[in-house]
Amino acid sequence: MRPLSIPNYINSYLAENYVSTDSLAGINKAYRNLLKGKPEISIVMPAYNEETTIVQTLASLCYNNTPRSVEIIVVNNNSSDKTEELVKACGVTCILETVQGITPARNAGLARAKGKYILNADADTIYPKDWIEEMIKPLANSDDVAITYGRFSFIPVGSTGRFTYFFYEHLSDLSKLYNKHFKTEAVNVYGFNSGFRREQGLQVDGFNHPPGTNEDGYLALKLTEKGFGKMFRVTNPKAIVWTTDRRIQIDGGLLKGLSKRIKRIFNF
Protein backbone atom coordinates (compact mmCIF):
# COMPACT_ATOMS: atom_id res chain seq x y z
CA MET A 1 0.00 0.00 0.00
CA ARG A 2 1.32 3.41 -0.91
CA PRO A 3 1.40 6.20 1.69
CA LEU A 4 -1.48 8.65 1.50
CA SER A 5 0.47 11.35 3.29
CA ILE A 6 4.13 12.19 3.75
CA PRO A 7 5.52 10.34 6.82
CA ASN A 8 6.48 12.51 9.76
CA TYR A 9 10.16 11.54 9.63
CA ILE A 10 10.30 12.56 5.97
CA ASN A 11 8.55 15.82 6.77
CA SER A 12 11.13 16.50 9.46
CA TYR A 13 13.83 16.79 6.80
CA LEU A 14 11.70 19.31 4.92
CA ALA A 15 10.79 21.37 7.99
CA GLU A 16 14.10 21.68 9.82
CA ASN A 17 16.80 24.23 9.06
CA TYR A 18 19.56 21.98 7.80
CA VAL A 19 21.94 24.78 6.84
CA SER A 20 22.59 25.84 10.42
CA THR A 21 26.06 25.26 11.86
CA ASP A 22 24.81 22.62 14.31
CA SER A 23 22.89 20.70 11.64
CA LEU A 24 25.84 20.67 9.26
CA ALA A 25 28.10 19.46 12.07
CA GLY A 26 25.61 16.69 12.86
CA ILE A 27 25.50 15.54 9.24
CA ASN A 28 29.29 15.65 9.11
CA LYS A 29 29.48 13.37 12.16
CA ALA A 30 26.81 11.02 10.79
CA TYR A 31 28.74 10.70 7.53
CA ARG A 32 31.93 9.80 9.37
CA ASN A 33 29.98 7.01 11.07
CA LEU A 34 28.57 5.88 7.71
CA LEU A 35 31.99 5.67 6.04
CA LYS A 36 33.60 2.90 8.10
CA GLY A 37 36.91 2.52 6.26
CA LYS A 38 37.08 1.15 2.72
CA PRO A 39 33.63 1.69 1.18
CA GLU A 40 31.53 -1.26 0.10
CA ILE A 41 28.92 1.07 -1.39
CA SER A 42 29.32 4.32 -3.31
CA ILE A 43 26.33 6.65 -3.57
CA VAL A 44 26.73 8.88 -6.62
CA MET A 45 24.72 12.09 -6.82
CA PRO A 46 24.89 14.61 -9.69
CA ALA A 47 24.11 18.18 -8.67
CA TYR A 48 23.46 21.38 -10.57
CA ASN A 49 22.44 24.42 -8.48
CA GLU A 50 20.86 22.35 -5.69
CA GLU A 51 21.58 24.58 -2.70
CA THR A 52 17.93 24.60 -1.57
CA THR A 53 17.58 20.81 -1.28
CA ILE A 54 20.93 19.04 -1.23
CA VAL A 55 21.64 19.34 2.49
CA GLN A 56 18.33 17.68 3.39
CA THR A 57 19.09 14.93 0.87
CA LEU A 58 22.57 14.34 2.29
CA ALA A 59 21.17 14.30 5.82
CA SER A 60 18.66 11.59 4.91
CA LEU A 61 21.45 9.46 3.41
CA CYS A 62 23.97 10.03 6.20
CA TYR A 63 21.40 9.02 8.84
CA ASN A 64 20.64 5.73 7.06
CA ASN A 65 20.89 2.49 9.04
CA THR A 66 23.41 0.03 7.56
CA PRO A 67 26.36 -2.00 8.87
CA ARG A 68 28.13 -1.48 5.52
CA SER A 69 30.73 1.18 4.80
CA VAL A 70 29.25 3.82 2.50
CA GLU A 71 30.85 6.73 0.68
CA ILE A 72 28.87 9.55 -0.92
CA ILE A 73 30.18 11.33 -4.02
CA VAL A 74 28.45 14.49 -5.19
CA VAL A 75 29.29 15.50 -8.75
CA ASN A 76 29.10 19.27 -9.10
CA ASN A 77 28.00 19.83 -12.70
CA ASN A 78 29.01 23.52 -12.99
CA SER A 79 26.80 24.86 -10.20
CA SER A 80 26.87 28.63 -9.76
CA ASP A 81 25.27 28.64 -6.30
CA LYS A 82 26.42 27.28 -2.91
CA THR A 83 25.96 23.61 -3.79
CA GLU A 84 29.65 22.68 -3.50
CA GLU A 85 30.16 24.76 -0.36
CA LEU A 86 27.26 23.03 1.40
CA VAL A 87 28.35 19.55 0.32
CA LYS A 88 31.84 20.11 1.71
CA ALA A 89 30.36 21.52 4.93
CA CYS A 90 28.65 18.14 5.35
CA GLY A 91 32.03 16.43 5.04
CA VAL A 92 31.00 14.72 1.80
CA THR A 93 33.27 14.33 -1.23
CA CYS A 94 32.45 16.78 -4.03
CA ILE A 95 34.05 16.49 -7.47
CA LEU A 96 33.67 18.75 -10.48
CA GLU A 97 32.44 17.63 -13.90
CA THR A 98 32.65 20.50 -16.38
CA VAL A 99 30.91 18.70 -19.26
CA GLN A 100 27.30 19.66 -18.74
CA GLY A 101 24.69 16.91 -18.55
CA ILE A 102 23.40 14.08 -16.39
CA THR A 103 25.30 11.39 -18.34
CA PRO A 104 28.79 12.94 -17.98
CA ALA A 105 28.03 13.67 -14.31
CA ARG A 106 26.98 10.09 -13.52
CA ASN A 107 29.96 8.70 -15.44
CA ALA A 108 32.34 10.96 -13.51
CA GLY A 109 30.95 9.67 -10.23
CA LEU A 110 31.18 6.08 -11.41
CA ALA A 111 34.84 6.58 -12.38
CA ARG A 112 35.66 8.08 -8.97
CA ALA A 113 33.71 5.54 -6.89
CA LYS A 114 35.56 2.93 -4.82
CA GLY A 115 32.66 0.74 -3.68
CA LYS A 116 31.69 -2.67 -5.00
CA TYR A 117 28.14 -1.41 -5.40
CA ILE A 118 26.85 1.87 -6.83
CA LEU A 119 23.65 3.50 -5.66
CA ASN A 120 22.25 6.32 -7.80
CA ALA A 121 20.72 9.28 -5.99
CA ASP A 122 19.44 12.76 -6.81
CA ALA A 123 19.86 16.00 -4.89
CA ASP A 124 16.15 16.83 -4.56
CA THR A 125 15.10 13.53 -2.97
CA ILE A 126 14.66 12.37 0.63
CA TYR A 127 15.79 8.81 1.32
CA PRO A 128 14.25 6.68 4.10
CA LYS A 129 16.55 5.29 6.77
CA ASP A 130 16.53 1.72 5.39
CA TRP A 131 16.97 2.66 1.72
CA ILE A 132 20.63 1.69 1.40
CA GLU A 133 20.12 -1.78 2.85
CA GLU A 134 16.94 -2.52 0.93
CA MET A 135 18.50 -1.52 -2.38
CA ILE A 136 21.74 -3.44 -1.84
CA LYS A 137 20.45 -6.71 -0.34
CA PRO A 138 19.14 -8.17 -3.65
CA LEU A 139 22.52 -7.49 -5.28
CA ALA A 140 24.50 -8.87 -2.33
CA ASN A 141 22.32 -11.96 -1.95
CA SER A 142 22.00 -13.06 -5.58
CA ASP A 143 24.34 -13.13 -8.55
CA ASP A 144 21.24 -13.31 -10.74
CA VAL A 145 20.36 -9.67 -10.03
CA ALA A 146 22.12 -7.10 -12.22
CA ILE A 147 20.36 -3.94 -11.12
CA THR A 148 17.85 -2.92 -8.47
CA TYR A 149 15.31 -0.14 -8.75
CA GLY A 150 12.74 1.12 -6.30
CA ARG A 151 9.50 2.98 -5.82
CA PHE A 152 9.04 6.67 -5.17
CA SER A 153 6.38 9.11 -4.05
CA PHE A 154 6.04 12.81 -4.74
CA ILE A 155 6.60 15.76 -2.45
CA PRO A 156 4.37 18.50 -3.87
CA VAL A 157 6.07 21.81 -4.57
CA GLY A 158 3.44 23.03 -7.02
CA SER A 159 -0.33 23.34 -6.72
CA THR A 160 -1.04 19.60 -6.94
CA GLY A 161 -1.79 18.10 -3.53
CA ARG A 162 -0.47 14.92 -1.99
CA PHE A 163 -3.94 13.30 -2.14
CA THR A 164 -3.98 13.62 -5.93
CA TYR A 165 -0.49 12.20 -6.24
CA PHE A 166 -1.57 9.19 -4.18
CA PHE A 167 -3.84 8.11 -7.05
CA TYR A 168 -1.36 9.16 -9.72
CA GLU A 169 1.31 6.93 -8.16
CA HIS A 170 -1.02 3.91 -8.22
CA LEU A 171 -1.65 4.58 -11.89
CA SER A 172 2.09 4.79 -12.38
CA ASP A 173 2.50 1.38 -10.74
CA LEU A 174 0.06 -0.09 -13.27
CA SER A 175 2.00 1.45 -16.14
CA LYS A 176 5.20 -0.11 -14.79
CA LEU A 177 3.55 -3.53 -14.80
CA TYR A 178 2.51 -2.92 -18.41
CA ASN A 179 6.05 -1.91 -19.33
CA LYS A 180 7.52 -5.01 -17.68
CA HIS A 181 5.22 -7.50 -19.40
CA PHE A 182 4.51 -5.85 -22.76
CA LYS A 183 7.40 -3.45 -23.47
CA THR A 184 10.68 -3.36 -21.57
CA GLU A 185 11.23 -3.20 -17.83
CA ALA A 186 14.23 -0.93 -18.37
CA VAL A 187 12.00 2.14 -18.76
CA ASN A 188 10.95 1.65 -15.12
CA VAL A 189 14.50 2.27 -13.87
CA TYR A 190 15.21 5.79 -12.64
CA GLY A 191 18.59 7.29 -11.89
CA PHE A 192 17.65 8.64 -8.47
CA ASN A 193 16.63 5.24 -7.09
CA SER A 194 18.66 2.33 -8.47
CA GLY A 195 21.78 0.28 -7.81
CA PHE A 196 24.25 -2.00 -9.58
CA ARG A 197 27.76 -3.50 -9.29
CA ARG A 198 30.47 -1.02 -10.17
CA GLU A 199 32.68 -3.38 -12.21
CA GLN A 200 29.73 -4.53 -14.29
CA GLY A 201 28.71 -0.94 -14.93
CA LEU A 202 32.20 -0.15 -16.18
CA GLN A 203 32.17 -3.21 -18.45
CA VAL A 204 29.10 -1.90 -20.31
CA ASP A 205 30.53 1.61 -20.80
CA GLY A 206 28.76 3.18 -17.86
CA PHE A 207 25.84 5.49 -18.49
CA ASN A 208 26.63 6.24 -22.12
CA HIS A 209 23.57 5.77 -24.30
CA PRO A 210 22.38 6.45 -27.86
CA PRO A 211 20.22 9.47 -28.75
CA GLY A 212 16.56 9.08 -27.90
CA THR A 213 17.22 6.97 -24.80
CA ASN A 214 17.80 7.76 -21.12
CA GLU A 215 21.03 7.05 -19.28
CA ASP A 216 19.45 5.14 -16.39
CA GLY A 217 17.13 2.80 -18.28
CA TYR A 218 19.72 2.15 -20.97
CA LEU A 219 22.27 1.12 -18.36
CA ALA A 220 19.76 -1.40 -17.01
CA LEU A 221 19.22 -2.74 -20.52
CA LYS A 222 22.96 -3.08 -21.16
CA LEU A 223 23.55 -4.92 -17.89
CA THR A 224 20.83 -7.47 -18.57
CA GLU A 225 21.77 -7.97 -22.22
CA LYS A 226 25.37 -8.56 -21.14
CA GLY A 227 24.11 -11.49 -19.06
CA PHE A 228 24.82 -10.03 -15.64
CA GLY A 229 21.34 -10.90 -14.38
CA LYS A 230 17.84 -9.48 -14.19
CA MET A 231 16.27 -6.24 -13.07
CA PHE A 232 14.85 -6.39 -9.55
CA ARG A 233 12.15 -4.04 -8.32
CA VAL A 234 12.42 -3.31 -4.59
CA THR A 235 8.85 -3.14 -3.27
CA ASN A 236 9.41 -2.91 0.49
CA PRO A 237 7.53 0.21 1.71
CA LYS A 238 10.56 1.06 3.86
CA ALA A 239 12.50 1.77 0.66
CA ILE A 240 10.07 4.28 -0.92
CA VAL A 241 11.98 7.49 -1.64
CA TRP A 242 10.38 10.92 -1.66
CA THR A 243 11.19 13.26 -4.52
CA THR A 244 9.89 16.69 -5.45
CA ASP A 245 7.41 16.97 -8.30
CA ARG A 246 9.52 19.53 -10.15
CA ARG A 247 9.85 17.23 -13.17
CA ILE A 248 6.07 17.17 -13.49
CA GLN A 249 5.96 20.94 -13.12
CA ILE A 250 8.60 21.25 -15.86
CA ASP A 251 6.35 19.08 -18.06
CA GLY A 252 3.57 21.62 -17.54
CA GLY A 253 1.73 20.13 -14.59
CA LEU A 254 0.11 16.85 -13.67
CA LEU A 255 -2.36 16.62 -16.56
CA LYS A 256 0.28 17.26 -19.20
CA GLY A 257 2.66 14.91 -17.43
CA LEU A 258 -0.01 12.21 -17.36
CA SER A 259 -0.70 12.77 -21.05
CA LYS A 260 2.99 12.33 -21.86
CA ARG A 261 3.11 9.12 -19.81
CA ILE A 262 0.12 7.63 -21.66
CA LYS A 263 1.57 8.57 -25.05
CA ARG A 264 4.90 7.04 -24.10
CA ILE A 265 3.32 3.78 -22.88
CA PHE A 266 1.22 3.25 -25.99
CA ASN A 267 3.72 4.77 -28.45
CA PHE A 268 1.37 7.55 -29.57
C-alpha positions in Angstrom: 0.0 0.0 0.0 1.3 3.4 -0.9 1.4 6.2 1.7 -1.5 8.6 1.5 0.5 11.4 3.3 4.1 12.2 3.8 5.5 10.3 6.8 6.5 12.5 9.8 10.2 11.5 9.6 10.3 12.6 6.0 8.6 15.8 6.8 11.1 16.5 9.5 13.8 16.8 6.8 11.7 19.3 4.9 10.8 21.4 8.0 14.1 21.7 9.8 16.8 24.2 9.1 19.6 22.0 7.8 21.9 24.8 6.8 22.6 25.8 10.4 26.1 25.3 11.9 24.8 22.6 14.3 22.9 20.7 11.6 25.8 20.7 9.3 28.1 19.5 12.1 25.6 16.7 12.9 25.5 15.5 9.2 29.3 15.6 9.1 29.5 13.4 12.2 26.8 11.0 10.8 28.7 10.7 7.5 31.9 9.8 9.4 30.0 7.0 11.1 28.6 5.9 7.7 32.0 5.7 6.0 33.6 2.9 8.1 36.9 2.5 6.3 37.1 1.2 2.7 33.6 1.7 1.2 31.5 -1.3 0.1 28.9 1.1 -1.4 29.3 4.3 -3.3 26.3 6.6 -3.6 26.7 8.9 -6.6 24.7 12.1 -6.8 24.9 14.6 -9.7 24.1 18.2 -8.7 23.5 21.4 -10.6 22.4 24.4 -8.5 20.9 22.4 -5.7 21.6 24.6 -2.7 17.9 24.6 -1.6 17.6 20.8 -1.3 20.9 19.0 -1.2 21.6 19.3 2.5 18.3 17.7 3.4 19.1 14.9 0.9 22.6 14.3 2.3 21.2 14.3 5.8 18.7 11.6 4.9 21.5 9.5 3.4 24.0 10.0 6.2 21.4 9.0 8.8 20.6 5.7 7.1 20.9 2.5 9.0 23.4 0.0 7.6 26.4 -2.0 8.9 28.1 -1.5 5.5 30.7 1.2 4.8 29.3 3.8 2.5 30.9 6.7 0.7 28.9 9.6 -0.9 30.2 11.3 -4.0 28.4 14.5 -5.2 29.3 15.5 -8.7 29.1 19.3 -9.1 28.0 19.8 -12.7 29.0 23.5 -13.0 26.8 24.9 -10.2 26.9 28.6 -9.8 25.3 28.6 -6.3 26.4 27.3 -2.9 26.0 23.6 -3.8 29.6 22.7 -3.5 30.2 24.8 -0.4 27.3 23.0 1.4 28.4 19.5 0.3 31.8 20.1 1.7 30.4 21.5 4.9 28.7 18.1 5.4 32.0 16.4 5.0 31.0 14.7 1.8 33.3 14.3 -1.2 32.5 16.8 -4.0 34.0 16.5 -7.5 33.7 18.7 -10.5 32.4 17.6 -13.9 32.6 20.5 -16.4 30.9 18.7 -19.3 27.3 19.7 -18.7 24.7 16.9 -18.5 23.4 14.1 -16.4 25.3 11.4 -18.3 28.8 12.9 -18.0 28.0 13.7 -14.3 27.0 10.1 -13.5 30.0 8.7 -15.4 32.3 11.0 -13.5 30.9 9.7 -10.2 31.2 6.1 -11.4 34.8 6.6 -12.4 35.7 8.1 -9.0 33.7 5.5 -6.9 35.6 2.9 -4.8 32.7 0.7 -3.7 31.7 -2.7 -5.0 28.1 -1.4 -5.4 26.9 1.9 -6.8 23.6 3.5 -5.7 22.3 6.3 -7.8 20.7 9.3 -6.0 19.4 12.8 -6.8 19.9 16.0 -4.9 16.1 16.8 -4.6 15.1 13.5 -3.0 14.7 12.4 0.6 15.8 8.8 1.3 14.2 6.7 4.1 16.6 5.3 6.8 16.5 1.7 5.4 17.0 2.7 1.7 20.6 1.7 1.4 20.1 -1.8 2.9 16.9 -2.5 0.9 18.5 -1.5 -2.4 21.7 -3.4 -1.8 20.4 -6.7 -0.3 19.1 -8.2 -3.6 22.5 -7.5 -5.3 24.5 -8.9 -2.3 22.3 -12.0 -1.9 22.0 -13.1 -5.6 24.3 -13.1 -8.5 21.2 -13.3 -10.7 20.4 -9.7 -10.0 22.1 -7.1 -12.2 20.4 -3.9 -11.1 17.8 -2.9 -8.5 15.3 -0.1 -8.7 12.7 1.1 -6.3 9.5 3.0 -5.8 9.0 6.7 -5.2 6.4 9.1 -4.0 6.0 12.8 -4.7 6.6 15.8 -2.4 4.4 18.5 -3.9 6.1 21.8 -4.6 3.4 23.0 -7.0 -0.3 23.3 -6.7 -1.0 19.6 -6.9 -1.8 18.1 -3.5 -0.5 14.9 -2.0 -3.9 13.3 -2.1 -4.0 13.6 -5.9 -0.5 12.2 -6.2 -1.6 9.2 -4.2 -3.8 8.1 -7.0 -1.4 9.2 -9.7 1.3 6.9 -8.2 -1.0 3.9 -8.2 -1.7 4.6 -11.9 2.1 4.8 -12.4 2.5 1.4 -10.7 0.1 -0.1 -13.3 2.0 1.5 -16.1 5.2 -0.1 -14.8 3.6 -3.5 -14.8 2.5 -2.9 -18.4 6.1 -1.9 -19.3 7.5 -5.0 -17.7 5.2 -7.5 -19.4 4.5 -5.9 -22.8 7.4 -3.4 -23.5 10.7 -3.4 -21.6 11.2 -3.2 -17.8 14.2 -0.9 -18.4 12.0 2.1 -18.8 10.9 1.7 -15.1 14.5 2.3 -13.9 15.2 5.8 -12.6 18.6 7.3 -11.9 17.7 8.6 -8.5 16.6 5.2 -7.1 18.7 2.3 -8.5 21.8 0.3 -7.8 24.3 -2.0 -9.6 27.8 -3.5 -9.3 30.5 -1.0 -10.2 32.7 -3.4 -12.2 29.7 -4.5 -14.3 28.7 -0.9 -14.9 32.2 -0.1 -16.2 32.2 -3.2 -18.5 29.1 -1.9 -20.3 30.5 1.6 -20.8 28.8 3.2 -17.9 25.8 5.5 -18.5 26.6 6.2 -22.1 23.6 5.8 -24.3 22.4 6.4 -27.9 20.2 9.5 -28.7 16.6 9.1 -27.9 17.2 7.0 -24.8 17.8 7.8 -21.1 21.0 7.0 -19.3 19.4 5.1 -16.4 17.1 2.8 -18.3 19.7 2.2 -21.0 22.3 1.1 -18.4 19.8 -1.4 -17.0 19.2 -2.7 -20.5 23.0 -3.1 -21.2 23.5 -4.9 -17.9 20.8 -7.5 -18.6 21.8 -8.0 -22.2 25.4 -8.6 -21.1 24.1 -11.5 -19.1 24.8 -10.0 -15.6 21.3 -10.9 -14.4 17.8 -9.5 -14.2 16.3 -6.2 -13.1 14.9 -6.4 -9.6 12.2 -4.0 -8.3 12.4 -3.3 -4.6 8.9 -3.1 -3.3 9.4 -2.9 0.5 7.5 0.2 1.7 10.6 1.1 3.9 12.5 1.8 0.7 10.1 4.3 -0.9 12.0 7.5 -1.6 10.4 10.9 -1.7 11.2 13.3 -4.5 9.9 16.7 -5.4 7.4 17.0 -8.3 9.5 19.5 -10.2 9.8 17.2 -13.2 6.1 17.2 -13.5 6.0 20.9 -13.1 8.6 21.2 -15.9 6.4 19.1 -18.1 3.6 21.6 -17.5 1.7 20.1 -14.6 0.1 16.8 -13.7 -2.4 16.6 -16.6 0.3 17.3 -19.2 2.7 14.9 -17.4 0.0 12.2 -17.4 -0.7 12.8 -21.1 3.0 12.3 -21.9 3.1 9.1 -19.8 0.1 7.6 -21.7 1.6 8.6 -25.1 4.9 7.0 -24.1 3.3 3.8 -22.9 1.2 3.3 -26.0 3.7 4.8 -28.5 1.4 7.6 -29.6 
